[in-house]
Structure formats: C-alpha cells, structure tokens
Amino acid sequence: MIAGASRLAERVEVATGIRLRSDQLGALPDIVRRAIGSAELVVALDRLDAEGPEGPLLQRIVDEVTVPETSFAREQAQLDTIEWARLAEQAAARGRRELRIWSAACSTGEETFTLALQAAEALGDSGFEVSVLGTDISMRALAQARAAEYGPRTLRRLAPELLERHFAAVRGGFVVRDGIRAQVRFERHNLARATAPPGGGSFDLVVCRNVLIYFAPEAVAHALGLLTEALAPGGQLLLGIADRLCVPARPPGKRVRATARATPRPRVRRVAARRAPAPATVPTAVVEAPRTSARPLLAEALQHADAGRVDEALGGVAAVLERDPMDAEAHFVRGLLHRSRDDLHAAESALRAACYADPGFGVAAFELARVHEALGDRAAARQAYERALEALEAHDDEHLLLWDPADAAGVREACRHRLRAL
C-alpha cells in the first residue's frame, strides 16, 4: 500500500509539480475509491497511464489534495506595492489602452477579482480597460470562480465601500457585479507543465502567491520561468512571501522590474545579531562597528549578483570576510551566491558558517535546510528547518533577517510546510 501510494504521489508530482506531504499519502486510497470505485492503487496507476496527465482521475486527485486558502484583499500590504499608474503609463507608451493582468494559480477566484476591482479603482476614469486572466489547475476551483458568488467570511477584509460598489447581495452572500465580471476570464492552466499562459504572454502584471511552496524544486524553476516570460517589458511580478523563499535564483531571460515583493533577491538589512556577549570591559559599539561598516559592501555585492556579475559579488563578500571572518551576513550572502550558481556544496559550507557565527540567524538556517534538501539529505534538512523555526519564533526582533521583518511569518510558514513534507 505504501509503495503504491508513493508511486501515485510521484505521478501527481510529475504531472502537476505538487509534492504531496507524507500525511496525505494515507488519504490516497479513499480519494481513488471515490473517483473510480476501487481503492486499489495499482488500478489507479493503470488508469492514470491510460488517461494521461490531463485525465479525470488526476484531476480528481488534484481537486482533493489542493485545499484553497484564499480570500479577498488577502495580504493587502503586498497588493499595495502594485504600481498601477506606472504600469498604465508603460502600456500607453506601447500604444495600448488596456492593462493586462495574469492571476496564476487563482484557486476560487478571490484574488483575481480583487486585482480587477483594485485596478478599476486605481485607474478610475482614465479610459484604460482592464483585462484579468485567472488560471488554475483545478476544474472544481475554476467552476466556483466562474460562479463569482462568495460568502461573508471570504469578503471580510474588503473595504465596505468596495463591497457596496462591486457586489450585489444574494441569499447567503454576495455576487460580483457585471462590470467587474466582464473584465475577468478563467482558464485551466498547469504551471508545472505548460509553456505559456492561455492566449500568450505580454502581461503588465503577473501575480502568483502562496503556490510555489507546494511545488517540487524543478517545478518551481519551470513555473518561475513561465511567469517571467509572460511579462511585458518592465512588467511587475508579485510573488508571495513564502514563495519567494522557494526561488532558487533570479529567473533567466528578461529583466523584471524590482518591487518590494516581486523578486527573490534579498535586500541587506541590519538587525542586531545574536552573538556571544562581549566581555564587560569591551564596549558593544567596538564589537559591532566593523560589522556595521560592511553593510554597504554586501549591498553592492548583491547589486553585482543582480546584474549577473557573480564573480564580482563573491569578491566583495570575500573582502568583508577578510576584515571579519565571523560576519554571519557575509557568509549568508556568499551562500546565496554559490546557490545561484548551483554550487550546492559551497553554498552548504557558507550557510553552515553563517549559522555558526550567529546561532539565531533563522533565515540562514532556512536556506541551509533548502540546500540540504536539494542535496538529498532529508535528515539534515529537517534538523535545519526545525532550527530555523525555533530561531524565528524566539528571536523575531533580534536575529539577522535580510528580508523585511514582516516576512518572518512567511519564513515560518515555509518551514512548517517543508517539515510536514519531509
């Protein structure tokens, strides 16, 4: 039974990119029974072979193992980084009076409609049209999205004036009004296998949040390349906090305009390091001064890496470490640079050094866990994820964090997800 469930899970991962958690494997016989009337996984495997990756059995499995967790105006702080005016100006410069948006892995449509109504509010009577494509692999989720009917709970974060302006009351909830519905279409799309979104690319804004954390690493790379290639020049890519932590490196191909939430490249941010206490006779300022002065050098190194000059970036980090061999941030950045080159053993060594220099460096432990996982060392990965989670929960305001402090919640979410999967 276990072997059959593992083989079935492998088929699901190859077809969809979704890596099932160990606790989901035990549910597969019941899912198969409901789908084909038999709990025999061997029969299910034969059926999958006969139907192919787009067949009804796989679709049923996907529908049952992917639980949509979404709502209107979810994580509004991220949505507030969308540069509506600039995106419209760029579209106009290309001769378009239409803003094109792709909401990838849209689930039951809450995020897609949120983007449509926020675009309409931001652009007002400027004469710009808005076109939003929502895509998902689940036909069941898409059916709910097309119905455009939602209960009060999923609308709870939406401003009352937006609810009144864009929704009509129906029994038990609300339905999206025709004005916004006319701007939105929903299509089935597989981020892990497709080579382009339905209808092609050239989107001004692409949004994909809280999805990549469920993908295997190979599927993450494929999906990120697809999302990036779908952008118009200068377009904006918005990834979820935890999703960005699953991104292996800057995606290849066209440049993506950087926003606070759009790219995986971290920004160096200095927060008090958790190090062994200095002797009472040595002022703290003397201990911290060399490390503080290294921040501009590390920021410059990341800028070099962002432009593809990894050798220059590594040289800058080496200069910092020559000055202070125990600079945890420098070891961390060096680890990121090596990982961007797929030099996993060098990345592992650098990230281990970061964790040694600063035992409370939760993000470094998280990145080390990802490298262990990529190298196939599940036990070491689990240990590092647990260490990262412990550090993040205990020292949110104290440890070194190269993303915004608010992103600590996203790192913790990613840690918990990976621990469930291992």
N, C-alpha and C positions, 0 to 999 in steps of 0.2 A: 504494500500500500504506500509506504513512504517513498520507495523508488518511483512508483508510478506518479505520485504527486509531484515529486521533484522534476520528473521528465515533463509533466504537463506544465509546471511553472516555467521551465526553460522555454517551452514553445510559446507561452504567453509573452515572456521577455523578448524573445527574438522578434515576434510579430508586432509588439506594441511598445517595447522599451521599458515596460513596467516591471520592476523587480518585486515579486511577492515576498512579504515578510514570512518568517518561519511560522508565525501563529496563523497565517492564512492558509497554509498548506492543508491543515486538517479539515478546512471547510470545503475543499475542492470536491470530495465525493458527493456532498449534498448539493452543491451547485450543479454538478454534472447530472445528478439524478433529476433535478428539476428541469434541466434543459433537454435531456434525451430519454428520460425514463429509466435509466440504469446508472448505478453508482460505480460500475466497472471502469476504472481509469484506462485500461487497455482499450476498451471500446471507444472511449472518448478520444484517445490518441489516434486511433484509426479514423474516427470521424473528422478530426482536425486535418489529417492528411488528405482526406477526400474533399473537404470543403475549402481548404486553403486559408490564408491569413485573414480574409475578409468574410468568412463564413459565419452563419448564425450561432454556432456553438461558441466560437471565440468571442463573438460579440456579447453573448450572454455572460460568459465568464468576466469579461471586462466590465460589464454593467454592474456585476455583483461585487467585484473586488475594488472598484474605484468608488469611494464614498465622497460625493461632492461636499465640500466645506466652503461655502461662499455666501455672500450677502451683498446688498447694495452699499456702495461707498465703503467697502472694506479697506482698511489700512489707508485712510484718506490722506495721511501725510505723504505717502508715496504718490498718490494721484495728484497732489498739489505741485509736484515737480514737473508736471507736463507743461511744456511751453507752447500753449495754444497759439498765441499771437505770432511767435517766431515761425511755427510750423505753417501757419496760414500765409505768412509773407513769403516763405520759400516756395510754397505751392503756386502762389500768384506769380512769382518770378519765373516759374517754369511754364506759365501760361494756363494754369489750372485754377478754377474757382471751386474746387472740391477738395475737401480734406479726407484722405483715405486712411482708415484705421483697421488694424487686424487685432482682434482679441483671441489669442490662441489658447487652446485647452479651456474653453469658456464654460464648461460644465452646463448648468441650467440657465445660463444667460444673464445672471445678475450683474456681473462685471461688464458685459457687453453693453447692456442698456445703460449702466452707469456712465460709461465712456460716451455714449451717444448723447445723453442728456447734458453731461458736463461740457461737451463740445458745443452743443447748441447754446448753452448758457454763456459760454466764453466768447463765442463768435457773434452772438446777438443778431442784429440786422445788417451784418456786414456784407450780405449777399453770397456768402460761402455756403455751399452744400456740404453735408456730412454723410459719408458712406462708411458703415461699420460692418466688417465681416467677423462673425463669431464662428469658431470651429472647435470641434471636439471629436474624440474617437467613439464616444458612447451615443448610440442612437436614442436610447431612453432619455438621456440628459438633453439631447437636442430637441426631442419632442416636447419636453417641458419648456425649453427655451422658446420654441416657436409659439407655444400657447400664450406666453407673456403674462401669465397670471401668478401673483405672488402673495404670500401671507404677510401679516403684520411683522412677524419676527424678522424676516429677511430684509424688511424695509426700515428697521428700527433706527439705523444710522443716517438715513436720508433726511436732509433738511425738510421741515414741514412745507415750506413754500414750493420746493421741487416736487414733493409728493402731490400737492394740490394741483400744480400746473401740468404735470405729465402723466398722472394716473387717474383712472376712474374707479370708483368703488364698485365691487361686485360682492356677491354673497361669500363671506369668509375671507375676503382680501381685496386686492386691487389688480387692475389690468392696465398695462401700458397703453397710453393713448395712441391713436393712429399716426400722429405727427412724428413721434419718435420711432414707432414700429416701422414706418415707411423707410427709415434711414438704415435699418438693420436687416441683415440676412444671415441665416445659419446654414452651415455646410459641414458634412462629415470630413474629417481630415486626421491623418495619423502622423503626428510629429516625428515618430521614430523611424518611419519608412518612406514617407512622401518626399519628393524632391522640390516641391513648390506648393504654396497655398492655392486653394481653388481660385481660378481666374488670374493667376500670376502674381507678381510682386509689385514693387513701387508703392509701398505704403509710407505715409508720413509718420505714423506712429504704430509701433508693434508692442503689444502688452502680453506678457506670459508670466503669471505669478503663481507660486506655490504648486508647481508641477514638476520641475526638474529634479526635485529632491526624491521623487519616486522612481526616477529613471536609473538604469544601469549607466556606468560611465560612458560607454560607447554611444548609447542613445542620447546622452546629454550633449556630446560633441556634435552629433548629427543634427539634433534639434537646434542647437545654438547657431550652427552654420546656416541652417534653413531660415531661422528668424532674422539673422543679419542680412542675408542675401535678399530678403523680401523688402528691405528698407529702401526708400528713395534716398538719394544723396542728401546727407545732413539730417536724415530722419532720426527719430528718438526711439530707443529700445528700453522698455521698462520691465525689469525682472524683479521677482520677489526677493526679499532679504535672504531667506534660506536658499533660494535657487542660485543666487549669485555666489554663494559659498560652495556650490557644487560645480562651478565653472572651472575647467582646468587651466585656461589661459585666455588671453584676448582672442576672439574669434578671427579666423583668417578672412581675407577679402576686404571689402570696402570699409572705410573708416566710419565709425558710429559716433555721432555727437555725444560727448560725455555729459551725463547728468548725475545728480546725487545718487540715483538708484539705477542707473542704466548700464554701467559697465562693471566687470568684475575686478578692475584694477583698484586696489585699496589706496586710501589716502593716509599718509603717516600722521598719526595723531598722538600727541604725548600725554599720557596719563601716568600718574605716579606708579612706579614699578614696585612690585613686591619682592624685595631682596632681603638678605640677612641684615639685621640692624647694624648700623655703623657704630664703632666704639664711641663712647660718650665724649671722648676728647676730640673727635673729628666732627666738625660741623657738617650737617646734612648737605648744605649747599656745595661744599667742596667735593663730596662724593658724586652729586648729581650733575655738576657743571659740565664735565666732559661729555656726558651722555646727551644733555640738552643741546649742546652745540652741534651734535651730529645730525639733528633733525633735518636741517636744510640739505645736507649731503644725501640722506636717504630719500628725501623728496625728489631731489634731482635724479637719483638713480632710478626711481620709479618712472620718472618722465622719460628717461632714456629707454627703459624697457617698453613703455607705452608706445614709443616710436619705432620699436623693433631693434633697438641697439642694446641687446642684452649684454654683450661683452663690456661695453662702457658702463652699464649698470653694475655689473659684477665688480668692475674696477673701483667704482665709487664705494660699494659696500666693503670691499677689501681695505680701503683707506680708513673707513670707520673702525673696522675690527683691528687694524694695526694700532690705532690710538687706544681702543678699549676692547680687548678680546672678550669681555663679558657683556657686551652690549646686546641684550636679548632682541631688540628690534632689528638690529643689523643682521643677526643670524636668521631671524624670521624672514626678512626681505630676501636674503640670499637663498633661503629655502624656496620661496615663491618663484624666484628667477630660475633656479635649477628645475623646478617642476614645470615651468613654462616651456622648457626645452625637452621635457620628458626624461630628464636625467633623475630618475626616482631615487636612486641610491644616494646621490649627492644631496638631493632635497631632504631625504631622511636624516642624513648626518647633520645638516644645518638646522633642521627643525628640532632635532634632539638637543642640539646645543642651545637653542633658544629656550627650550623648556628647562634645561639645567640652569641656565643663567637666571631665569625668572620662573620659579615653580608655579606661580599664579597666573601665568600667561595662557589663558584659556583658549584664545584663538590659535596660538601656536600648537597647542595640544590637539585641537580640532584638525588643523592642517596635517599634522603628523599622523593622525588616525587615518585621514584620507589617503596619504601616501602608503601607509601600511596596508590598507585595503587594496590599493592598486597593485601592490607587490604580492598580494595573495596571503598575507599574514593576518588572518582574521582574529586570532587571539590578541596580538599586539594592537590591532585596530580597536578592538573592544576596550582594552585597557586604556588606550589613549582617549577614546571618546568619553569613557567614564571620568577620566582625569579632567578633561575639558569641561564636562558638565559640572563637576564638583567645583572647579575654579570659577566658572561663570556664575554659578548660583551663590557662591560665597563672597566673591570679590567684584561684583559688577561695577563698582565705582572706583576700584583700586588697580585692577590689573591692566596690563597693556592691551589696548584694543585699537586696531588700525582701521576699523570701520566706525561709523557713528555709534556712540554709546547705546542709542535706542536699538541698534541692530543686535545687541546681546540676546534679545529674545529670539531673534531669528536663528542665531548660532545654537542656542539651547534647543530650539525646535528641531534643527537639523541633527544635532547629537542624539536626541531621543529617537528620531526616526531611524538613524543608522543603527543604533543599538537594538531596536526591535527587529531590524532586517538581518543582523548578524547571528 
